[in-house]
Amino acid sequence: MQSDRPLWTPSAEFIEQTPMKAFINRCEQRFSKTFADYDAFHDWSITERADFWTAVWDHCGVVGERGERALIHGDVMLDARFFPDATLNFAENLLRHSGSGDALVFRGEDKAQSRMSWDELRALVSRLQQALKAAGIGKGDRVAAMMPNMPETIALMLATASIGAIWSSCSPDFGEQGVLDRFGQIEPRLFIACDGYWYAGKLQDVSAKVQAVVKTLGVPALIIPYAGDAEALAASVSNGRTLAAFIEPFTAKPLEFVALPFAHPLYILFSSGTTGVPKCIVHSAGGTLLQHLKEHRFHCGLREGERLFYFTTCGWMMWNWLASGLALGATLCLFDGSPFHPDGNVLFDYARDEQFAIFGTSAKYIDAVRKGGFTPVSTHDLSSLRLMTSTGSPLSPEGFSFVYEGIKPDVQLASISGGTDIVSCFVLGNPLKPVWRGEIQGPGLGLAMDVWNDDGQPVRQEKGELVCTRAFPSMPVMFWNDKDGAKYKAAYFERFDNIWCHGDFAEWTEHGGIVIHGRSDATLNPGGVRIGTAEIYNQVEQMDEIAEAICIGQDWDDDVRVVLFVRLAKGSELTDDLVRAIKTRIRSGASPRHVPAKIVAVADIPRTKSGKIVELAVREVVHGRPVKNKEALANPEALDLYANLDELRS
């Protein structure tokens, strides 16, 4: 039930000290404006985009030449260009700091710990930069990495960006075909891989996979030592070298940065869906930098010297988001492995020891901590923690409550949503506004985000499509190998003309916040009424007997019926009584239309490498249709559990 009181409210003193308030004050002075509140400032940021993004550039001290023009062709989403005369280098902006203080802190479960100062990071990037040039890699070339979230990965990305090459990464738990489905499309000049990694305390050998990938790609390989034998692996592949051998000829010298256009490609990210070969989404250096600076500095309040943590792999866009924290002088706290090894306290131990200011994670992780019975509020000193962020899937109202009851009562909780498509957020936290249970605080500055119905009309307190009605800097530059832009246009602009349709099923709240009800292509349509799957998960996953669930619509009797699959908690059985209890809970907590026609117990639920459950893939299997991109899944074998089920024949 929605409380009539917020879970957290910023004090007047807190608001006055936020970087967001300082930025609003600066814009009022610079542009001779008076903004009554944040909403008025947001309205200005989307109506006067040239002024707004110019102010972001200047206020955040972007290193580069801005040029006179901030936006051209702004009324046409696909033609708009931000800062068309500007030049900058992404890596130069992230490496503007120096000194002996920590730039990077790393933990690899309980197996590895390390620190890297700003000076050490700059020295390593310098040697890598020289080695990449010596290998013939330059502007526009692709560098592909299958790496853990460790300091060397950050350094390699920065060296790649410093010379104008394009970085693309995935995590080492991807299967061989998953790696090739991604990197095979972009034809890299260099393949980087670790020699092994740890997960749940066990050494994971990647030798055979690396050998197969290198052979197919036909490019030199750079092997980074971590958990295996780097020298042996490098010797086993054609043109293989270890990190030590790669940089041995070079000593650190002053860094050099290639000045590049604002729209120069920086990253290639990949869609994680299971409906075909992953889309290769190309993001610009300037758009990524400006958007991340805005989100880190203003929406997260990030300051120089603070500890920034996000639990992510290198196959998820939150790694790219995390890396940008260097631009503001933050210390990045990196973690690789299982967040429950050796037990569920490991990340909170890390937060306590390193004094995280910002702790970023997924909704699934928060729910798993809650269900695991962990209560950091009573076991850990988290006094430094001021902001906790959650993404990956909608955070349930119960998840909101648990953060305040079980983790920290005075933390700002920011549920955030955006994605790989924009390498950032459409909706996220706001330090000037209260946190309401179950609600994302609101839209990001400079983003004309709205919710539209099927007729293309804006709606309030009614479910609809999340859209963005005006161009913004972190729109993709293009899709790789999409010369006429047809795939790009089909992905976002087919639904509404000149309007970005993001594919989320969303709703404005009475407080001006946002609720995400799931992906719009996974919404259910029983009797022609659209239902968000998150509304069902919010009910059933609070039950002690249910570990997790996945819901689809099954074509049945000229209609669609709701089918709910549940993975039961240890010791539970799907009895008739439990089925009735599930239906009662959904009926009372959501609505009678949400009640599933069928409830089926399964041993596992398929999910992507970044932890998102894959409703569309399950729906395809249930209907006997092929799933085209199983390599996107962390556990593709789980799909077999949904094929030819007797329970769904009647």
C-alpha positions in Angstrom: 0.0 0.0 0.0 1.3 3.4 -0.9 2.3 5.5 2.1 1.1 9.1 2.4 4.5 10.1 3.7 7.8 10.0 1.8 10.6 7.6 2.9 13.2 10.3 2.7 13.0 14.1 2.5 16.0 16.4 1.9 16.3 19.1 4.5 16.6 22.8 3.4 20.2 22.8 4.6 21.0 19.6 2.6 19.4 21.1 -0.5 21.5 24.3 -0.3 24.7 22.3 -0.2 24.0 20.1 -3.2 25.8 20.5 -6.5 22.4 20.5 -8.1 21.3 23.7 -6.3 24.6 25.3 -7.0 24.1 24.6 -10.7 20.6 26.0 -10.7 21.8 29.2 -9.0 24.6 29.5 -11.6 22.1 29.2 -14.4 19.8 31.8 -12.9 22.7 34.2 -12.8 24.1 33.4 -16.2 20.8 33.5 -18.1 18.9 36.0 -16.0 16.3 33.5 -15.0 14.4 32.7 -11.8 13.3 29.1 -11.3 10.5 28.5 -8.8 11.5 24.9 -8.3 13.2 21.9 -9.9 10.3 21.3 -12.2 10.6 24.8 -13.6 14.4 24.3 -14.1 13.8 21.0 -15.8 11.3 22.6 -18.2 13.9 25.2 -19.1 16.5 22.5 -19.6 14.4 20.9 -22.3 13.1 24.0 -24.0 16.5 25.8 -24.0 18.7 22.8 -24.7 21.6 24.8 -26.3 21.9 27.0 -23.2 21.4 24.1 -20.8 24.1 21.8 -22.3 26.5 24.7 -22.7 26.0 25.4 -19.0 26.7 21.7 -18.2 29.9 21.9 -20.3 31.2 25.0 -18.6 30.1 24.3 -15.0 31.7 20.8 -15.1 34.9 22.2 -16.7 35.0 20.0 -19.7 38.5 19.9 -21.2 38.3 20.7 -24.8 37.2 23.4 -27.3 33.5 23.9 -27.1 32.9 26.0 -30.2 30.2 28.5 -30.7 27.3 26.3 -31.7 25.7 24.1 -29.1 22.9 22.5 -31.2 21.9 22.4 -34.8 18.8 20.8 -36.5 17.4 20.4 -33.0 13.8 19.9 -34.0 14.6 16.6 -35.9 15.6 13.8 -33.6 17.7 11.9 -36.2 19.3 15.1 -37.6 20.1 16.9 -34.4 23.8 17.5 -33.7 25.2 18.8 -30.4 28.4 20.9 -30.3 29.1 20.3 -34.0 32.3 22.5 -33.8 33.7 21.1 -30.6 36.8 19.0 -30.1 37.7 17.0 -26.9 39.2 13.7 -25.8 37.2 11.5 -23.4 40.2 10.0 -21.7 41.8 13.4 -21.1 38.7 14.4 -19.2 38.8 11.3 -17.1 42.5 11.7 -16.4 42.6 15.4 -15.4 43.5 14.5 -11.8 46.8 13.3 -10.5 48.5 12.5 -7.2 49.1 9.7 -4.8 45.4 9.4 -3.8 43.3 6.4 -4.8 41.9 6.5 -8.3 40.9 2.8 -8.3 40.2 0.3 -5.6 39.6 -3.3 -6.5 38.3 -6.5 -4.8 37.9 -9.8 -6.6 35.8 -11.7 -4.1 38.1 -12.8 -1.3 40.9 -13.7 -3.7 42.3 -10.3 -4.8 42.7 -6.8 -3.5 44.6 -3.9 -5.1 44.8 -0.1 -5.3 45.9 2.2 -8.0 46.7 5.9 -7.4 46.0 8.6 -9.9 49.7 8.8 -10.8 49.9 5.0 -11.2 46.9 5.0 -13.4 48.2 7.8 -15.6 51.6 6.0 -15.9 49.9 2.7 -16.9 47.7 4.5 -19.5 50.8 6.2 -20.9 52.6 2.9 -21.5 49.4 1.3 -22.9 48.9 4.3 -25.2 52.4 3.9 -26.6 52.0 0.1 -27.0 48.7 0.5 -28.8 50.2 3.0 -31.2 53.2 0.7 -31.8 50.7 -2.1 -32.6 49.3 0.1 -35.4 46.1 0.9 -33.6 44.7 4.4 -34.2 41.6 6.6 -34.6 38.5 4.6 -35.4 40.0 1.1 -34.8 38.1 -1.2 -32.5 39.6 -2.7 -29.4 37.5 -5.6 -27.9 37.9 -6.9 -24.4 36.6 -9.9 -22.5 37.6 -8.8 -19.1 36.6 -8.7 -15.4 35.8 -5.4 -13.7 39.4 -4.7 -12.6 41.8 -1.7 -12.7 43.6 -2.9 -15.9 40.3 -2.8 -17.7 39.7 0.8 -16.9 43.3 1.7 -17.9 43.0 -0.2 -21.2 39.7 1.7 -22.0 41.3 5.0 -21.3 44.4 4.2 -23.4 42.1 3.2 -26.3 40.0 6.4 -26.0 43.1 8.6 -25.7 44.2 7.7 -29.3 40.7 7.9 -30.8 40.1 4.1 -31.0 36.8 2.6 -30.1 36.3 0.4 -27.0 34.0 -2.5 -26.7 33.8 -5.0 -23.8 32.0 -8.0 -22.4 32.5 -10.1 -19.3 34.5 -13.3 -19.2 31.5 -15.4 -18.4 30.1 -15.0 -21.9 30.2 -18.2 -24.0 32.4 -18.4 -27.1 29.5 -17.8 -29.4 28.3 -14.9 -27.3 31.7 -13.2 -27.6 31.8 -13.8 -31.4 28.2 -12.6 -31.9 29.4 -9.3 -30.5 33.0 -8.8 -31.5 32.7 -10.6 -34.8 30.4 -7.8 -36.0 32.8 -5.0 -35.3 36.1 -6.5 -36.6 38.5 -5.4 -33.8 42.2 -4.8 -34.4 43.0 -6.3 -30.9 41.3 -8.8 -28.6 42.0 -8.4 -24.9 41.2 -11.2 -22.4 42.0 -12.3 -18.8 43.7 -15.6 -18.1 40.8 -16.7 -15.8 38.5 -15.3 -13.2 37.0 -16.2 -9.9 33.3 -16.8 -9.3 31.8 -18.1 -6.0 35.3 -19.0 -4.9 36.0 -21.2 -7.9 38.6 -20.6 -10.5 36.9 -20.3 -14.0 39.3 -21.4 -16.8 38.8 -19.4 -20.0 41.8 -20.8 -22.0 39.8 -22.9 -24.5 37.3 -20.0 -25.1 40.1 -17.5 -25.6 41.9 -19.8 -28.0 38.7 -20.3 -30.1 37.8 -16.6 -30.1 41.3 -15.5 -31.2 41.4 -18.1 -33.9 38.0 -17.0 -35.3 38.6 -13.3 -35.1 42.1 -13.7 -36.5 43.6 -10.7 -34.5 46.4 -10.3 -32.0 45.6 -11.1 -28.4 46.6 -9.3 -25.2 46.3 -11.5 -22.1 45.9 -9.8 -18.7 47.0 -11.7 -15.6 44.4 -12.3 -13.0 43.5 -15.8 -11.9 45.3 -18.1 -14.3 48.6 -18.5 -16.2 48.8 -15.5 -18.5 52.1 -16.5 -20.1 50.9 -20.0 -21.0 47.7 -18.7 -22.5 49.5 -16.0 -24.5 51.9 -18.6 -25.9 49.0 -20.8 -26.9 47.4 -18.3 -29.3 48.6 -16.7 -32.5 50.2 -13.3 -31.9 49.5 -13.5 -28.2 51.3 -11.3 -25.7 51.0 -10.8 -22.0 50.4 -7.3 -20.5 53.9 -7.2 -19.2 55.4 -8.0 -22.6 53.0 -5.6 -24.4 54.2 -2.6 -22.4 57.7 -3.6 -21.5 59.4 -1.6 -24.2 57.8 1.6 -23.0 58.3 3.9 -20.0 55.7 6.3 -18.7 55.9 9.8 -20.2 53.5 12.7 -20.4 50.1 11.6 -21.8 49.1 12.6 -25.3 45.5 13.0 -26.2 44.0 13.2 -29.7 41.5 16.0 -30.1 38.4 14.6 -31.7 35.0 15.8 -32.7 32.2 15.7 -30.1 30.4 12.9 -32.0 33.5 10.8 -32.5 32.7 7.1 -31.6 33.9 6.1 -28.1 32.0 2.9 -27.2 30.2 0.1 -29.0 27.7 -1.5 -26.6 25.4 -4.4 -27.4 21.7 -5.0 -26.8 21.2 -8.0 -24.5 17.9 -9.3 -25.9 17.2 -12.7 -27.3 15.4 -11.8 -30.5 18.5 -11.9 -32.8 22.1 -11.1 -33.1 22.9 -8.2 -30.7 22.6 -4.7 -32.0 25.9 -2.9 -32.0 25.1 0.5 -30.5 27.7 3.2 -31.1 28.0 6.0 -28.5 29.9 9.3 -28.9 32.7 10.6 -26.7 31.1 14.0 -26.2 27.5 12.8 -25.6 28.6 10.1 -23.1 30.8 12.5 -21.2 28.3 15.3 -20.9 25.4 13.0 -20.0 27.5 11.2 -17.3 28.9 14.5 -15.9 25.3 15.7 -15.5 24.1 12.6 -13.9 27.1 12.1 -11.6 27.6 15.8 -10.6 24.0 17.0 -10.3 21.7 14.0 -9.9 24.1 12.0 -7.7 25.9 14.9 -6.1 29.3 13.3 -6.7 32.3 15.2 -5.4 36.0 14.9 -5.8 37.5 12.3 -3.5 34.2 10.4 -2.8 34.0 6.7 -3.2 31.7 5.6 -6.1 30.7 1.9 -6.4 28.5 0.1 -8.8 28.1 -3.7 -8.8 28.5 -4.4 -12.5 30.3 -6.5 -15.1 32.1 -5.1 -18.2 29.2 -6.4 -20.2 26.7 -4.0 -18.8 26.5 -0.2 -19.5 26.7 0.5 -15.8 30.4 -0.2 -16.1 30.8 2.6 -18.7 28.7 4.8 -16.4 30.9 3.9 -13.4 34.1 4.7 -15.3 33.0 8.2 -16.0 33.2 9.0 -12.2 36.9 9.6 -12.7 36.1 12.8 -14.5 35.0 14.4 -11.3 37.9 13.1 -9.3 36.0 10.3 -7.6 37.6 7.1 -6.5 36.1 4.1 -8.3 35.5 1.0 -6.2 35.6 -2.0 -8.5 34.4 -5.5 -7.7 34.4 -8.7 -9.7 32.8 -12.0 -8.8 29.8 -13.1 -6.8 28.2 -10.6 -4.5 27.3 -13.5 -2.2 30.8 -15.0 -1.8 31.9 -15.8 0.8 28.5 -14.6 2.1 25.9 -11.9 1.6 27.9 -9.4 3.6 30.7 -9.1 1.1 29.6 -5.8 -0.6 28.6 -4.2 2.7 32.0 -5.1 4.1 33.5 -3.4 1.1 31.2 -0.4 1.6 32.2 -0.1 5.3 35.9 -0.6 4.7 36.2 1.9 1.8 33.5 4.3 3.0 31.3 4.4 -0.1 29.4 7.6 -0.7 27.4 6.0 -3.5 26.4 2.3 -3.6 25.0 1.2 -6.9 23.4 -2.2 -7.5 20.4 -4.0 -9.0 16.9 -4.5 -7.8 17.5 -8.3 -7.8 20.4 -7.8 -5.5 18.4 -5.8 -3.0 15.7 -8.4 -3.0 18.2 -11.2 -2.5 19.7 -9.4 0.5 16.3 -9.0 1.9 15.3 -12.6 1.4 18.7 -13.8 2.7 17.9 -12.2 6.1 20.8 -9.8 6.0 20.3 -6.5 7.8 23.4 -4.3 7.3 21.7 -1.5 9.3 22.5 -3.5 12.4 25.8 -5.1 11.4 27.8 -2.5 9.4 28.9 1.1 9.8 27.5 2.8 6.7 27.7 6.3 8.0 29.5 7.5 4.8 26.8 6.2 2.5 24.5 9.0 1.3 23.1 7.6 -1.9 22.0 4.1 -3.0 21.0 3.5 -6.6 19.1 0.6 -8.1 18.6 -0.5 -11.7 18.4 -3.5 -14.0 14.7 -4.1 -13.3 12.0 -2.2 -11.5 12.6 -2.0 -7.7 9.5 -3.2 -5.9 7.8 -1.0 -3.2 8.9 -3.7 -0.7 12.5 -3.2 -1.9 12.2 0.5 -1.2 11.0 -0.2 2.3 13.8 -2.7 2.9 16.5 -0.3 2.0 15.3 2.1 4.7 14.5 -0.6 7.3 17.3 -3.0 6.6 20.2 -1.0 5.1 20.2 2.7 6.2 17.3 4.8 7.3 18.6 8.2 6.2 20.0 7.3 2.8 18.7 8.7 -0.5 17.4 5.8 -2.6 17.4 6.5 -6.3 15.8 3.9 -8.5 17.1 4.7 -12.0 16.1 3.6 -15.5 17.6 4.1 -19.0 19.8 1.6 -20.6 22.4 0.5 -23.1 20.5 2.5 -25.8 21.4 5.8 -24.3 24.4 4.6 -22.0 22.7 6.6 -19.2 19.3 7.3 -17.6 16.0 8.8 -18.7 14.7 8.8 -15.1 16.7 8.8 -11.9 17.4 10.3 -8.5 17.0 14.0 -7.6 18.6 15.3 -4.4 16.1 18.2 -4.2 13.0 15.9 -4.0 11.5 13.4 -1.6 11.8 9.6 -2.2 8.4 8.0 -2.4 7.9 4.2 -1.9 8.0 2.4 -5.3 8.7 5.5 -7.4 11.6 6.8 -9.4 12.1 10.4 -8.4 11.8 11.9 -11.9 13.3 12.7 -15.3 16.8 13.7 -15.9 17.8 17.3 -16.7 17.8 18.0 -20.4 15.6 15.0 -21.3 12.1 15.7 -22.6 10.8 12.4 -21.3 7.1 11.7 -21.2 4.5 8.9 -21.1 2.2 8.5 -24.1 -0.8 6.3 -24.8 -1.3 4.3 -28.0 -2.8 7.3 -29.7 0.4 9.3 -29.1 -1.2 11.5 -26.4 0.6 12.4 -23.1 -1.1 10.8 -20.1 -0.8 11.3 -16.4 -1.3 8.5 -13.8 -2.1 6.1 -16.6 0.2 3.5 -18.0 1.8 4.1 -21.4 5.0 4.1 -23.5 8.0 5.9 -22.2 9.1 8.4 -24.9 11.5 11.3 -25.3 10.2 14.1 -27.5 13.4 16.0 -28.2 16.9 15.1 -29.1 19.6 14.7 -26.4 23.4 14.3 -26.6 23.7 10.7 -25.6 21.6 9.3 -28.4 23.6 6.7 -30.3 25.8 8.0 -33.1 24.6 5.0 -35.2 24.4 1.2 -35.1 27.5 -0.5 -36.5 27.1 -2.0 -40.0 23.8 -0.1 -40.5 24.9 2.2 -43.3 21.4 3.6 -44.2 20.3 3.9 -40.5 17.3 1.6 -41.1 18.0 -0.6 -38.0 18.5 2.5 -35.8 15.4 4.1 -37.0 13.4 0.9 -36.6 14.6 0.4 -33.0 13.3 3.8 -31.7 11.4 5.8 -34.2 8.8 3.5 -35.9 6.2 3.8 -33.3 5.8 7.6 -33.2 7.2 10.0 -35.9 10.2 12.0 -34.7 9.8 10.7 -31.2 12.1 8.3 -29.3 10.1 5.4 -28.1 12.2 3.6 -25.5 10.2 0.4 -25.1 9.4 0.8 -21.4 5.8 0.6 -20.0 5.7 3.5 -17.6 3.4 5.8 -15.5 3.6 9.2 -14.0 2.7 9.3 -10.3 0.8 12.0 -8.4 4.1 13.2 -7.0 5.7 13.7 -10.4 7.7 10.5 -10.1 7.8 7.6 -12.5 7.0 3.9 -12.1 8.4 1.4 -14.7 6.0 -1.5 -15.2 8.4 -3.5 -17.3 9.4 -3.7 -21.0 6.5 -2.7 -23.2 7.2 -5.6 -25.6 6.7 -7.9 -22.6 3.4 -6.5 -21.4 0.5 -8.8 -21.1 -2.8 -8.3 -22.9 -5.5 -10.5 -21.5 -8.8 -9.3 -22.8 -7.1 -6.5 -24.6 -5.9 -4.8 -21.4 -2.2 -4.0 -21.1 -0.7 -5.2 -17.9 2.9 -4.7 -16.8 4.8 -7.8 -15.6 6.5 -5.8 -12.8 3.1 -5.4 -11.1 2.8 -9.1 -10.7 6.4 -9.6 -9.6 5.9 -6.9 -6.9 3.3 -9.1 -5.3 4.4 -12.7 -5.7 8.1 -12.1 -5.0 7.3 -10.8 -1.6 6.0 -14.2 -0.5 8.5 -16.3 1.5 7.7 -19.4 -0.6 8.8 -17.8 -3.9 12.4 -17.1 -4.7 11.7 -15.4 -8.0 9.2 -15.5 -10.8 8.8 -14.8 -14.5 5.5 -14.1 -16.3 4.4 -14.3 -19.9 1.3 -14.1 -22.1 0.4 -17.3 -23.8 -1.8 -17.3 -26.9 -4.9 -19.2 -25.9 -8.4 -19.6 -27.2 -8.2 -16.5 -29.5 -7.0 -14.4 -26.6 -3.9 -14.2 -24.3 -3.8 -15.8 -20.9 -1.4 -14.9 -18.1 1.1 -17.7 -17.2 3.2 -17.3 -14.1 6.3 -19.4 -13.6 7.8 -19.5 -10.1 11.1 -20.7 -8.7 10.3 -21.9 -5.2 12.3 -21.1 -2.1 14.1 -24.1 -0.6 11.7 -26.4 1.2 8.6 -25.0 -0.5 6.2 -26.9 -2.8 3.6 -25.6 -5.2 0.6 -27.0 -3.4 -3.0 -26.1 -4.2 -3.0 -23.9 -1.1 0.1 -22.0 -2.3 -1.5 -21.5 -5.7 -4.6 -20.1 -4.1 -2.4 -17.9 -1.9 -0.5 -16.6 -4.9 -3.7 -15.7 -6.7 -5.2 -14.1 -3.7 -2.1 -12.0 -3.2 -2.1 -10.8 -6.8 -5.8 -10.2 -6.9 -5.7 -8.0 -3.8 -2.4 -6.3 -4.4 -2.7 -5.7 -8.1 -6.1 -6.5 -9.7 -8.3 -9.4 -10.8 -7.0 -9.0 -14.3 -3.4 -9.7 -13.1 -4.3 -13.1 -11.7 -2.5 -15.8 -13.8 -4.6 -18.5 -15.5 -1.7 -20.9 -14.9 1.0 -21.1 -12.2 3.9 -23.5 -12.9 6.9 -24.3 -10.8 10.3 -24.3 -12.5 13.8 -25.1 -11.3 15.4 -22.1 -12.9 14.6 -18.8 -14.6 16.7 -17.7 -17.6 18.4 -14.3 -17.4 20.9 -12.2 -19.3 24.5 -11.7 -18.3 23.5 -8.5 -16.5 20.8 -10.3 -14.5 17.6 -9.3 -16.4 15.0 -12.0 -16.7 14.1 -12.8 -20.4 10.3 -12.9 -20.7 10.4 -12.7 -24.5 12.7 -15.8 -24.8 10.4 -17.8 -22.5 7.4 -16.7 -24.5 9.0 -17.9 -27.7 9.9 -21.3 -26.2 6.3 -21.8 -24.8 5.0 -21.1 -28.3 7.4 -23.5 -29.9 9.4 -20.8 -31.7 13.2 -20.6 -31.8 15.2 -18.3 -29.6 17.8 -16.7 -31.8 20.4 -15.3 -29.4 20.8 -17.8 -26.5 24.4 -16.7 -26.1 23.0 -13.5 -24.5 21.9 -15.6 -21.5 23.9 -16.5 -18.4 22.0 -19.8 -18.2 20.6 -20.7 -21.6 19.9 -24.3 -20.5 17.1 -23.0 -18.3 15.0 -22.4 -21.5 14.6 -26.1 -21.9 12.5 -26.1 -18.7 9.7 -24.2 -20.5 9.3 -26.4 -23.7 6.4 -28.7 -24.2 4.9 -28.3 -20.8 1.8 -30.5 -20.1 0.5 -27.8 -17.7 0.1 -25.4 -20.6 -1.8 -27.8 -23.0 -5.2 -27.2 -21.3 
